[in-house]
Amino acid sequence: MKVITANRLLNGDVVWLGENSNWVERVTLAKTFDGKDAVAEGLEIGVTAEKNQEVVGVYEMDVTNEEGVIVPVRLRERIRAAGPTTHPEFGKQAQAVSA
């Protein structure tokens, strides 16, 4: 299972491709893709968004489903999903606490 990720060009935030070709700020809201054809379609949407200068650095990443929650497989991607490691009061960790 994979998701498509990138960085929003406007502010650099990590984003994931969600439903209806929208870019979402939480990996848990990302649309998942299974199989080479589905992943290729997702990447094509990402490349188009890159050409339209919405995002930059589009790529696919592996995820698992743990109790109904999308979780990145690699540590690097877990860090990107959570936010900065040195100042947890900023980024996505702080937003999760205040929500």
A tleap script that builds the chain and sets N, CA, C and O, in Angstrom:
source leaprc.protein.ff14SB
mol = sequence {
  NMET LYS VAL ILE THR ALA ASN ARG LEU LEU
  ASN GLY ASP VAL VAL TRP LEU GLY GLU ASN
  SER ASN TRP VAL GLU ARG VAL THR LEU ALA
  LYS THR PHE ASP GLY LYS ASP ALA VAL ALA
  GLU GLY LEU GLU ILE GLY VAL THR ALA GLU
  LYS ASN GLN GLU VAL VAL GLY VAL TYR GLU
  MET ASP VAL THR ASN GLU GLU GLY VAL ILE
  VAL PRO VAL ARG LEU ARG GLU ARG ILE ARG
  ALA ALA GLY PRO THR THR HIE PRO GLU PHE
  GLY LYS GLN ALA GLN ALA VAL SER CALA
}
set mol.1.N position { 0.850 -1.164 0.000 }
set mol.1.CA position { 0.000 0.000 0.000 }
set mol.1.C position { 0.903 1.237 0.000 }
set mol.1.O position { 1.906 1.298 0.711 }
set mol.2.N position { 0.518 2.211 -0.813 }
set mol.2.CA position { 1.333 3.418 -0.942 }
set mol.2.C position { 0.450 4.654 -0.896 }
set mol.2.O position { -0.757 4.587 -1.129 }
set mol.3.N position { 1.084 5.793 -0.588 }
set mol.3.CA position { 0.459 7.097 -0.713 }
set mol.3.C position { 1.412 7.976 -1.515 }
set mol.3.O position { 2.590 7.651 -1.672 }
set mol.4.N position { 0.898 9.078 -2.014 }
set mol.4.CA position { 1.713 10.029 -2.774 }
set mol.4.C position { 1.963 11.234 -1.876 }
set mol.4.O position { 1.028 11.766 -1.278 }
set mol.5.N position { 3.208 11.663 -1.779 }
set mol.5.CA position { 3.570 12.785 -0.918 }
set mol.5.C position { 4.372 13.817 -1.696 }
set mol.5.O position { 4.911 13.534 -2.766 }
set mol.6.N position { 4.439 15.011 -1.140 }
set mol.6.CA position { 5.184 16.120 -1.739 }
set mol.6.C position { 5.301 17.214 -0.683 }
set mol.6.O position { 4.913 17.022 0.469 }
set mol.7.N position { 5.836 18.353 -1.085 }
set mol.7.CA position { 5.836 19.542 -0.247 }
set mol.7.C position { 5.054 20.630 -0.963 }
set mol.7.O position { 5.218 20.839 -2.165 }
set mol.8.N position { 4.206 21.317 -0.218 }
set mol.8.CA position { 3.435 22.416 -0.794 }
set mol.8.C position { 4.409 23.522 -1.183 }
set mol.8.O position { 5.243 23.932 -0.375 }
set mol.9.N position { 4.306 23.993 -2.394 }
set mol.9.CA position { 5.253 24.980 -2.904 }
set mol.9.C position { 5.104 26.321 -2.196 }
set mol.9.O position { 6.098 27.018 -1.990 }
set mol.10.N position { 3.907 26.691 -1.826 }
set mol.10.CA position { 3.645 27.987 -1.209 }
set mol.10.C position { 4.347 28.160 0.132 }
set mol.10.O position { 4.902 29.224 0.407 }
set mol.11.N position { 4.328 27.106 0.986 }
set mol.11.CA position { 4.888 27.258 2.329 }
set mol.11.C position { 5.824 26.127 2.768 }
set mol.11.O position { 6.362 26.172 3.875 }
set mol.12.N position { 6.024 25.124 1.925 }
set mol.12.CA position { 6.943 24.035 2.242 }
set mol.12.C position { 6.369 22.922 3.095 }
set mol.12.O position { 7.071 21.956 3.393 }
set mol.13.N position { 5.104 23.032 3.497 }
set mol.13.CA position { 4.498 21.985 4.321 }
set mol.13.C position { 4.497 20.635 3.604 }
set mol.13.O position { 4.340 20.561 2.386 }
set mol.14.N position { 4.676 19.579 4.384 }
set mol.14.CA position { 4.551 18.225 3.861 }
set mol.14.C position { 3.071 17.963 3.626 }
set mol.14.O position { 2.239 18.232 4.493 }
set mol.15.N position { 2.748 17.438 2.451 }
set mol.15.CA position { 1.362 17.139 2.114 }
set mol.15.C position { 1.272 15.769 1.455 }
set mol.15.O position { 2.262 15.233 0.959 }
set mol.16.N position { 0.056 15.215 1.460 }
set mol.16.CA position { -0.218 13.917 0.850 }
set mol.16.C position { -1.420 14.072 -0.056 }
set mol.16.O position { -2.309 14.884 0.201 }
set mol.17.N position { -1.438 13.289 -1.116 }
set mol.17.CA position { -2.551 13.321 -2.044 }
set mol.17.C position { -3.759 12.650 -1.403 }
set mol.17.O position { -3.698 11.487 -1.004 }
set mol.18.N position { -4.853 13.394 -1.309 }
set mol.18.CA position { -6.076 12.875 -0.710 }
set mol.18.C position { -7.135 12.619 -1.767 }
set mol.18.O position { -6.846 12.576 -2.962 }
set mol.19.N position { -8.350 12.451 -1.310 }
set mol.19.CA position { -9.474 12.230 -2.215 }
set mol.19.C position { -9.685 13.450 -3.111 }
set mol.19.O position { -9.346 14.574 -2.741 }
set mol.20.N position { -10.241 13.212 -4.277 }
set mol.20.CA position { -10.563 14.270 -5.245 }
set mol.20.C position { -9.350 15.106 -5.646 }
set mol.20.O position { -9.490 16.282 -5.980 }
set mol.21.N position { -8.166 14.505 -5.614 }
set mol.21.CA position { -6.915 15.157 -6.018 }
set mol.21.C position { -6.564 16.362 -5.156 }
set mol.21.O position { -5.834 17.247 -5.603 }
set mol.22.N position { -7.070 16.409 -3.931 }
set mol.22.CA position { -6.724 17.483 -2.999 }
set mol.22.C position { -5.487 17.080 -2.208 }
set mol.22.O position { -5.271 15.901 -1.930 }
set mol.23.N position { -4.686 18.063 -1.852 }
set mol.23.CA position { -3.508 17.821 -1.026 }
set mol.23.C position { -3.886 18.055 0.428 }
set mol.23.O position { -4.400 19.118 0.775 }
set mol.24.N position { -3.634 17.063 1.280 }
set mol.24.CA position { -4.012 17.123 2.684 }
set mol.24.C position { -2.769 17.192 3.561 }
set mol.24.O position { -1.692 16.756 3.156 }
set mol.25.N position { -2.921 17.738 4.761 }
set mol.25.CA position { -1.778 17.952 5.643 }
set mol.25.C position { -1.568 16.842 6.664 }
set mol.25.O position { -0.646 16.918 7.476 }
set mol.26.N position { -2.392 15.831 6.636 }
set mol.26.CA position { -2.254 14.691 7.547 }
set mol.26.C position { -2.182 13.402 6.742 }
set mol.26.O position { -3.015 13.163 5.867 }
set mol.27.N position { -1.203 12.586 7.033 }
set mol.27.CA position { -1.044 11.317 6.315 }
set mol.27.C position { -2.264 10.430 6.532 }
set mol.27.O position { -2.601 9.615 5.673 }
set mol.28.N position { -2.922 10.582 7.665 }
set mol.28.CA position { -4.103 9.767 7.951 }
set mol.28.C position { -5.266 10.081 7.013 }
set mol.28.O position { -6.206 9.292 6.915 }
set mol.29.N position { -5.216 11.215 6.326 }
set mol.29.CA position { -6.260 11.598 5.375 }
set mol.29.C position { -5.881 11.291 3.927 }
set mol.29.O position { -6.647 11.568 3.005 }
set mol.30.N position { -4.706 10.724 3.740 }
set mol.30.CA position { -4.211 10.436 2.387 }
set mol.30.C position { -5.005 9.312 1.732 }
set mol.30.O position { -5.521 8.415 2.398 }
set mol.31.N position { -5.084 9.390 0.423 }
set mol.31.CA position { -5.685 8.312 -0.366 }
set mol.31.C position { -4.620 7.241 -0.554 }
set mol.31.O position { -3.476 7.559 -0.880 }
set mol.32.N position { -4.977 5.981 -0.355 }
set mol.32.CA position { -4.016 4.895 -0.533 }
set mol.32.C position { -4.160 4.300 -1.929 }
set mol.32.O position { -5.241 4.298 -2.516 }
set mol.33.N position { -3.046 3.799 -2.441 }
set mol.33.CA position { -2.979 3.207 -3.770 }
set mol.33.C position { -2.385 1.815 -3.668 }
set mol.33.O position { -1.345 1.616 -3.040 }
set mol.34.N position { -3.050 0.857 -4.285 }
set mol.34.CA position { -2.565 -0.522 -4.318 }
set mol.34.C position { -2.339 -0.922 -5.770 }
set mol.34.O position { -3.212 -0.730 -6.616 }
set mol.35.N position { -1.180 -1.472 -6.054 }
set mol.35.CA position { -0.859 -1.926 -7.402 }
set mol.35.C position { -0.161 -0.860 -8.226 }
set mol.35.O position { -0.345 0.339 -8.015 }
set mol.36.N position { 0.643 -1.325 -9.169 }
set mol.36.CA position { 1.463 -0.426 -9.990 }
set mol.36.C position { 0.634 0.573 -10.786 }
set mol.36.O position { 0.998 1.746 -10.873 }
set mol.37.N position { -0.469 0.127 -11.365 }
set mol.37.CA position { -1.291 1.026 -12.177 }
set mol.37.C position { -1.904 2.132 -11.330 }
set mol.37.O position { -1.908 3.294 -11.736 }
set mol.38.N position { -2.417 1.784 -10.164 }
set mol.38.CA position { -3.019 2.786 -9.277 }
set mol.38.C position { -1.974 3.789 -8.795 }
set mol.38.O position { -2.242 4.990 -8.752 }
set mol.39.N position { -0.787 3.304 -8.432 }
set mol.39.CA position { 0.287 4.190 -7.987 }
set mol.39.C position { 0.702 5.115 -9.131 }
set mol.39.O position { 0.922 6.306 -8.912 }
set mol.40.N position { 0.811 4.580 -10.343 }
set mol.40.CA position { 1.174 5.393 -11.509 }
set mol.40.C position { 0.145 6.499 -11.737 }
set mol.40.O position { 0.515 7.621 -12.082 }
set mol.41.N position { -1.133 6.199 -11.550 }
set mol.41.CA position { -2.178 7.217 -11.698 }
set mol.41.C position { -2.027 8.299 -10.628 }
set mol.41.O position { -2.165 9.487 -10.920 }
set mol.42.N position { -1.745 7.893 -9.403 }
set mol.42.CA position { -1.526 8.859 -8.331 }
set mol.42.C position { -0.327 9.746 -8.593 }
set mol.42.O position { -0.378 10.956 -8.376 }
set mol.43.N position { 0.754 9.139 -9.061 }
set mol.43.CA position { 1.947 9.922 -9.392 }
set mol.43.C position { 1.681 10.892 -10.532 }
set mol.43.O position { 2.219 11.999 -10.548 }
set mol.44.N position { 0.859 10.482 -11.479 }
set mol.44.CA position { 0.511 11.362 -12.593 }
set mol.44.C position { -0.237 12.602 -12.092 }
set mol.44.O position { 0.014 13.713 -12.557 }
set mol.45.N position { -1.139 12.408 -11.160 }
set mol.45.CA position { -1.842 13.547 -10.551 }
set mol.45.C position { -0.837 14.458 -9.852 }
set mol.45.O position { -0.922 15.682 -9.956 }
set mol.46.N position { 0.113 13.856 -9.141 }
set mol.46.CA position { 1.144 14.627 -8.458 }
set mol.46.C position { 2.033 15.407 -9.410 }
set mol.46.O position { 2.360 16.566 -9.156 }
set mol.47.N position { 2.420 14.779 -10.492 }
set mol.47.CA position { 3.263 15.452 -11.486 }
set mol.47.C position { 2.518 16.635 -12.104 }
set mol.47.O position { 3.107 17.689 -12.343 }
set mol.48.N position { 1.236 16.456 -12.357 }
set mol.48.CA position { 0.426 17.559 -12.888 }
set mol.48.C position { 0.373 18.709 -11.886 }
set mol.48.O position { 0.490 19.872 -12.272 }
set mol.49.N position { 0.197 18.392 -10.602 }
set mol.49.CA position { 0.182 19.423 -9.563 }
set mol.49.C position { 1.539 20.120 -9.474 }
set mol.49.O position { 1.618 21.317 -9.196 }
set mol.50.N position { 2.602 19.356 -9.713 }
set mol.50.CA position { 3.946 19.945 -9.712 }
set mol.50.C position { 4.100 20.907 -10.883 }
set mol.50.O position { 4.662 21.991 -10.727 }
set mol.51.N position { 3.607 20.520 -12.046 }
set mol.51.CA position { 3.660 21.398 -13.220 }
set mol.51.C position { 2.842 22.665 -13.010 }
set mol.51.O position { 3.181 23.731 -13.525 }
set mol.52.N position { 1.749 22.534 -12.237 }
set mol.52.CA position { 0.899 23.686 -11.928 }
set mol.52.C position { 1.428 24.502 -10.747 }
set mol.52.O position { 0.772 25.433 -10.280 }
set mol.53.N position { 2.607 24.146 -10.276 }
set mol.53.CA position { 3.306 24.831 -9.189 }
set mol.53.C position { 2.514 24.847 -7.882 }
set mol.53.O position { 2.535 25.828 -7.139 }
set mol.54.N position { 1.817 23.744 -7.618 }
set mol.54.CA position { 1.111 23.577 -6.351 }
set mol.54.C position { 2.015 22.901 -5.328 }
set mol.54.O position { 2.030 23.278 -4.156 }
set mol.55.N position { 2.770 21.899 -5.778 }
set mol.55.CA position { 3.650 21.118 -4.913 }
set mol.55.C position { 4.984 20.904 -5.617 }
set mol.55.O position { 5.140 21.196 -6.802 }
set mol.56.N position { 5.940 20.387 -4.850 }
set mol.56.CA position { 7.255 20.064 -5.393 }
set mol.56.C position { 7.741 18.771 -4.751 }
set mol.56.O position { 7.406 18.473 -3.605 }
set mol.57.N position { 8.528 18.011 -5.495 }
set mol.57.CA position { 9.134 16.794 -4.951 }
set mol.57.C position { 8.158 15.650 -4.752 }
set mol.57.O position { 8.175 14.996 -3.709 }
set mol.58.N position { 7.325 15.402 -5.720 }
set mol.58.CA position { 6.316 14.348 -5.629 }
set mol.58.C position { 6.965 12.966 -5.678 }
set mol.58.O position { 7.810 12.705 -6.534 }
set mol.59.N position { 6.570 12.082 -4.759 }
set mol.59.CA position { 7.015 10.692 -4.811 }
set mol.59.C position { 6.046 9.804 -4.049 }
set mol.59.O position { 5.221 10.287 -3.274 }
set mol.60.N position { 6.154 8.510 -4.276 }
set mol.60.CA position { 5.330 7.518 -3.584 }
set mol.60.C position { 6.044 7.059 -2.329 }
set mol.60.O position { 7.273 7.060 -2.268 }
set mol.61.N position { 5.267 6.663 -1.322 }
set mol.61.CA position { 5.877 6.123 -0.105 }
set mol.61.C position { 5.029 4.976 0.421 }
set mol.61.O position { 3.809 4.954 0.252 }
set mol.62.N position { 5.693 4.030 1.060 }
set mol.62.CA position { 5.024 2.866 1.624 }
set mol.62.C position { 4.349 3.220 2.939 }
set mol.62.O position { 4.901 3.951 3.762 }
set mol.63.N position { 3.142 2.687 3.124 }
set mol.63.CA position { 2.410 2.847 4.372 }
set mol.63.C position { 1.780 1.515 4.759 }
set mol.63.O position { 1.650 0.606 3.939 }
set mol.64.N position { 1.396 1.424 6.016 }
set mol.64.CA position { 0.623 0.280 6.486 }
set mol.64.C position { -0.654 0.817 7.117 }
set mol.64.O position { -0.785 2.012 7.379 }
set mol.65.N position { -1.580 -0.082 7.350 }
set mol.65.CA position { -2.820 0.272 8.015 }
set mol.65.C position { -2.807 -0.406 9.377 }
set mol.65.O position { -2.923 -1.628 9.475 }
set mol.66.N position { -2.664 0.400 10.428 }
set mol.66.CA position { -2.622 -0.128 11.790 }
set mol.66.C position { -3.895 0.286 12.513 }
set mol.66.O position { -4.061 1.443 12.899 }
set mol.67.N position { -4.785 -0.677 12.688 }
set mol.67.CA position { -6.059 -0.445 13.363 }
set mol.67.C position { -6.847 0.684 12.700 }
set mol.67.O position { -7.437 1.527 13.375 }
set mol.68.N position { -6.845 0.684 11.364 }
set mol.68.CA position { -7.610 1.665 10.612 }
set mol.68.C position { -6.921 3.004 10.401 }
set mol.68.O position { -7.523 3.929 9.856 }
set mol.69.N position { -5.664 3.121 10.824 }
set mol.69.CA position { -4.918 4.376 10.696 }
set mol.69.C position { -3.753 4.165 9.744 }
set mol.69.O position { -3.019 3.184 9.865 }
set mol.70.N position { -3.579 5.077 8.800 }
set mol.70.CA position { -2.459 5.009 7.861 }
set mol.70.C position { -1.186 5.433 8.588 }
set mol.70.O position { -1.128 6.507 9.187 }
set mol.71.N position { -0.165 4.572 8.528 }
set mol.71.CA position { 1.101 4.826 9.216 }
set mol.71.C position { 2.247 4.618 8.223 }
set mol.71.O position { 2.320 3.569 7.583 }
set mol.72.N position { 3.149 5.610 8.086 }
set mol.72.CA position { 4.308 5.433 7.211 }
set mol.72.C position { 5.197 4.287 7.688 }
set mol.72.O position { 5.321 4.054 8.891 }
set mol.73.N position { 5.809 3.579 6.757 }
set mol.73.CA position { 6.672 2.448 7.082 }
set mol.73.C position { 8.054 2.923 7.523 }
set mol.73.O position { 8.561 2.495 8.560 }
set mol.74.N position { 8.657 3.801 6.738 }
set mol.74.CA position { 10.035 4.236 7.018 }
set mol.74.C position { 10.079 5.334 8.086 }
set mol.74.O position { 9.170 6.158 8.178 }
set mol.75.N position { 11.141 5.332 8.884 }
set mol.75.CA position { 11.318 6.333 9.931 }
set mol.75.C position { 11.317 7.745 9.353 }
set mol.75.O position { 10.705 8.647 9.925 }
set mol.76.N position { 11.988 7.943 8.238 }
set mol.76.CA position { 12.038 9.262 7.602 }
set mol.76.C position { 10.634 9.786 7.348 }
set mol.76.O position { 10.342 10.955 7.600 }
set mol.77.N position { 9.777 8.922 6.853 }
set mol.77.CA position { 8.413 9.337 6.527 }
set mol.77.C position { 7.576 9.552 7.792 }
set mol.77.O position { 6.683 10.399 7.808 }
set mol.78.N position { 7.862 8.792 8.840 }
set mol.78.CA position { 7.169 9.033 10.111 }
set mol.78.C position { 7.529 10.411 10.659 }
set mol.78.O position { 6.675 11.115 11.199 }
set mol.79.N position { 8.797 10.790 10.518 }
set mol.79.CA position { 9.236 12.106 10.974 }
set mol.79.C position { 8.570 13.192 10.126 }
set mol.79.O position { 8.093 14.188 10.671 }
set mol.80.N position { 8.532 13.017 8.813 }
set mol.80.CA position { 7.874 14.004 7.945 }
set mol.80.C position { 6.400 14.143 8.314 }
set mol.80.O position { 5.851 15.244 8.264 }
set mol.81.N position { 5.759 13.042 8.683 }
set mol.81.CA position { 4.338 13.069 9.027 }
set mol.81.C position { 4.092 13.747 10.375 }
set mol.81.O position { 3.050 14.371 10.572 }
set mol.82.N position { 5.041 13.629 11.297 }
set mol.82.CA position { 4.854 14.162 12.646 }
set mol.82.C position { 5.290 15.616 12.773 }
set mol.82.O position { 4.701 16.371 13.548 }
set mol.83.N position { 6.300 16.015 12.033 }
set mol.83.CA position { 6.815 17.376 12.152 }
set mol.83.C position { 8.229 17.358 12.691 }
set mol.83.O position { 8.850 16.299 12.770 }
set mol.84.N position { 8.744 18.517 13.063 }
set mol.84.CA position { 10.149 18.596 13.480 }
set mol.84.C position { 10.416 17.780 14.746 }
set mol.84.O position { 9.557 17.679 15.623 }
set mol.85.N position { 11.605 17.204 14.831 }
set mol.85.CA position { 11.955 16.384 15.990 }
set mol.85.C position { 12.596 17.199 17.108 }
set mol.85.O position { 12.608 16.759 18.257 }
set mol.86.N position { 13.122 18.364 16.797 }
set mol.86.CA position { 13.821 19.143 17.805 }
set mol.86.C position { 12.905 20.073 18.595 }
set mol.86.O position { 13.204 20.400 19.743 }
set mol.87.N position { 11.814 20.496 18.009 }
set mol.87.CA position { 10.885 21.398 18.686 }
set mol.87.C position { 9.457 20.891 18.509 }
set mol.87.O position { 8.733 21.379 17.642 }
set mol.88.N position { 9.046 19.922 19.318 }
set mol.88.CA position { 7.705 19.343 19.138 }
set mol.88.C position { 6.571 20.337 19.389 }
set mol.88.O position { 5.416 20.039 19.083 }
set mol.89.N position { 6.885 21.518 19.943 }
set mol.89.CA position { 5.837 22.507 20.141 }
set mol.89.C position { 5.428 23.181 18.831 }
set mol.89.O position { 4.468 23.950 18.788 }
set mol.90.N position { 6.173 22.878 17.766 }
set mol.90.CA position { 5.847 23.399 16.447 }
set mol.90.C position { 5.368 22.261 15.560 }
set mol.90.O position { 5.531 21.092 15.907 }
set mol.91.N position { 4.793 22.586 14.446 }
set mol.91.CA position { 4.451 21.593 13.441 }
set mol.91.C position { 3.236 20.765 13.787 }
set mol.91.O position { 2.387 21.174 14.580 }
set mol.92.N position { 3.165 19.607 13.188 }
set mol.92.CA position { 1.985 18.759 13.282 }
set mol.92.C position { 1.760 18.191 14.680 }
set mol.92.O position { 0.619 17.930 15.058 }
set mol.93.N position { 2.853 17.991 15.473 }
set mol.93.CA position { 2.664 17.492 16.829 }
set mol.93.C position { 1.876 18.503 17.661 }
set mol.93.O position { 0.969 18.116 18.398 }
set mol.94.N position { 2.204 19.781 17.555 }
set mol.94.CA position { 1.523 20.820 18.319 }
set mol.94.C position { 0.067 20.934 17.890 }
set mol.94.O position { -0.813 21.163 18.720 }
set mol.95.N position { -0.186 20.775 16.603 }
set mol.95.CA position { -1.558 20.860 16.107 }
set mol.95.C position { -2.394 19.712 16.650 }
set mol.95.O position { -3.570 19.899 16.960 }
set mol.96.N position { -1.808 18.531 16.769 }
set mol.96.CA position { -2.539 17.370 17.272 }
set mol.96.C position { -2.933 17.567 18.733 }
set mol.96.O position { -4.015 17.144 19.140 }
set mol.97.N position { -2.082 18.196 19.516 }
set mol.97.CA position { -2.379 18.419 20.934 }
set mol.97.C position { -3.473 19.456 21.090 }
set mol.97.O position { -4.347 19.313 21.945 }
set mol.98.N position { -3.435 20.506 20.269 }
set mol.98.CA position { -4.411 21.581 20.401 }
set mol.98.C position { -5.755 21.256 19.782 }
set mol.98.O position { -6.739 21.947 20.043 }
set mol.99.N position { -5.814 20.197 18.951 }
set mol.99.CA position { -7.069 19.859 18.269 }
set mol.99.C position { -8.055 19.147 19.162 }
set mol.99.O position { -9.152 18.804 18.721 }
savepdb mol mol.pdb
quit
